Amino acid sequence: MAGLCRNLHPHFSTIVHVPLILLCTLPSPTIAATNINNPSVTEKSSVDRQALLSFKLQLSNDPLGALASWRNGSANFCNWQGITCSKKHTNRVIALDLRSKGLVGQIALSVSNLSFLTTIDLSDNHLHSAIPDAIGGLKRLRKLNLSMNSLDGMIPAALSSLSSLEEISLWNNLLTGEIPSNLSRCSNLKFIHFSSNKLQGRIPPWIGTLPALQVLNLSGNNFVGNIPDSLGTTPSLTFVNLGQNYLTGGIPHNITNSQYLQYLVLPYNSLSGRIPPELFNSSSLLVLDLKRNNFTGVIPSVNTVSSPLFSLTLSDNSLSGSIPISLANFSSLSHFTLILQANRFEGPIPASLVNASSLEVLDLGLNSFHRFIPRLGTLTMLKELDIGVNHLEKQDWSSLFYLTNCSNLVKLLLDDNKFSKIGLPLGVFSLLSLLCILRFYPSFLTSIACHLDLDL
């Protein structure tokens, strides 16, 4: 037919112009047969429409009206709020994003019929009951975020079928049980965030062997046992937070030598032993938080001036010895925080700290430091200074006079030392209008607008 239309004589085509156009544009028998034998685009998309409407029916409250447009007779569901459809596959839903909508109810089983989904984000709602096993049937799913809800039960083992999954975020729910062992099949996982649940058991060793893992956050659960030796064997790892559990033992060798690790956060556990010196000489580590554990020994020396560490928190351990002079090697870093409170440190506060010009928080309280306070007036970025409850001695108050240069200071704790009660420089009182927490001797104070935490 197409050939006939092309080969007609020009004069003849002029005479029968309109009829031939209609004839030549009719579908060929082959095309017509194809449309009859295969499901239409409309039929396929109706599955997604019905799945979304069923999802809505499982919700008991939509206080913000986020699903007001979700009606059977409404326009193309690809325009419904929270829905993204594929550009390649017409009218197939690839993303369901209803975060922070105040939704109340359960996650409908029908979500598994959205077979083209790559992203589910239902975080920060009021969803309850268990996570449906049916989600494990979404073979294209790459991101699953159900955090900040009230979901309970166990993490479904069926999620191990999500071979394309890269991110799974279930934090701040009521999930119980252990991490399913068969999740190890999700070899593309880059991001695991299960914090603030009621998960228990041991941290499975396979987590440390996931080849693409970058972020692991299991904090605020009931995990016990040692940190797996395998953690840190994959070079992609950048963030580890295992805080607020019941972990014991030491810090594994592999994690201390992890090439790109930037955040190691392990507070509020029962970890013990000495702090590995490799952590203080890492070329990548930015934040090290080991507070509220049972670490012993001394702070390792810093052998490299190129360490990017800007936050060091070792408070509430059983560390001893003196502060290494080399800690001042961090002086070029911005927003530097040094928290060594509640240990067994002794000796003088190193004068080299005056070179840490970007230091913002210096907390040395509840130790056994003695002798004098260095002239810390060079620390113009300093916001918090705690040297209370030590054995610092009677001295010339001129060293405190230099604190008048610290115009950002909002917290100053000097209580329970061996200072003289006379001779406080009047210049220090110029700071009082800025201080929100001051703990010293009440006989020095006249009137302060902010809250005072006085040691009487």
Secondary structure, DSSP 8 states (H G I E B T S, - for coil): -HHHHHHS-HHHHHHTHHHHHHHHTS--HHHHHHHHHS--HHHHHHHHHHHHHHHHHTEEE-TT-TTTT--TTSS-GGGSTTEEE-SSSTT-EEEEE-TTS--EE---GGGGG-TT--EEE--SSEEEEE--GGGGG-TT--EEE--SSEEEEE--GGGGG-TT--EEE--SSEEEE---GGGGG-TT--EEE--SSEEEEE--GGGGG-TT--EEE--SSEEEEE--TTTT-STT--EEE--SSEEEE---HHHHT-TT--EEE--SSEEEEE--GGGGG-SS--EEE--SSEEEE-------TT----EEE--SSEEEE---GGGGGGGGSTTEEEE--SSEEEE---GGGGG-TTEEEEE--SSEEEE----GGG-TT--EEE--SSEE----THHHHGGGG-TT--EEE--SS---SS---GGGGGGTTT-SEEES-GGG----SS------
